[in-house]
């Protein structure tokens, strides 16, 4: 619903109407979505926490109700101020959590814009890309729909609002050649057996691309996840998998100036202790070769100093 609001122009409605439409309880869902949209997209317009009720009332009336052609009843102003204040606190808490992480879409977009991630580089061996299976995009759409009705946590809904839709982070990263959102014909279509469980489907897609891209000379595919069950099952199937939490902990020890080329990311995955695929001799050799090359470089740098 919030995504629909973002794409719909209300300017003509405001210009043609002699007065704003009065709010009724049947408009509650669209007003809630407008609150989500306003808080997420325009945090600089949100009053400071110590501002009085009058300042909040002006913001609620102008940016939430009037923006989409409605008038807030005076007897409900306090209710919507309380709801908006609560969502602002939740959003700020969520942003603080996200900002503590380094491997995020915002970082990937920034790196891609500077030619430090994605397919922008001239050397094919250093190109990299984030693959998003069709099942994942379906899950995001499901969260967006059910979350708007209160069936999902606010944190999930904040993330989906930022990821999806026109101008969302995934679309921006795709335009920067750093992401590929796969259609069902690219991933799931190759599966001989479709699982009812989304996690198993995602693991099966990862297994297909692991076999396709990992060969005797190259670790070309790694599954990134924070889901412990998915992590365990994928590693048991021999799919190289990295915990995003562990990866972020490692990246925090590194310089932010690094280009996130394929060789650097591969090295980071290995240092983060990726599991899965070690039963395959070529992946062991690939990991050892990368580590030896890094140790040789460190020894050379120490000798020079």
Number of C-alpha atoms within 10 A of each C-alpha: 15 22 18 12 14 15 11 10 12 14 11 9 13 17 10 8 10 8 12 16 15 12 16 11 7 8 11 11 14 17 20 19 19 22 22 22 21 20 23 19 13 10 13 9 11 18 15 10 10 6 10 10 12 9 12 22 16 13 16 23 19 16 17 25 21 18 19 21 20 20 19 21 12 10 7 10 17 15 10 19 17 12 13 21 16 11 18 20 13 15 20 14 13 16 15 11 10 14 12 12 16 19 17 14 18 16 15 23 24 14 21 25 17 13 20 23 28 26 19 18 16 9 9 10 12 18 19 24 19 21 15 16 20 20 19 16 17 12 13 19 16 14 21 23 16 12 19 20 13 11 12 15 11 17 15 14 21 21 19 21 22 18 18 17 17 14 14 14 21 23 18 17 25 17 14 21 20 27 24 17 16 16 14 12 9 12 20 21 12 14 13 8 10 13 12 8 8 14 17 16 21 22 19 23 20 24 20 16 19 20 13 11 13 18 15 12 10 15 20 17 23 23 24 19 14 12 11 10 11 18 21 13 16 25 19 16 14 17 29 27 25 24 19 20 16 15 22 18 15 16 20 13 8 11 8 11 8 12 16 21 21 20 16 14 18 22 15 19 24 19 15 19 14 23 20 22 22 17 12 13 10 17 20 13 15 18 20 13 12 16 15 12 13 13 12 12 12 12 12 11 10 9 8 7 6
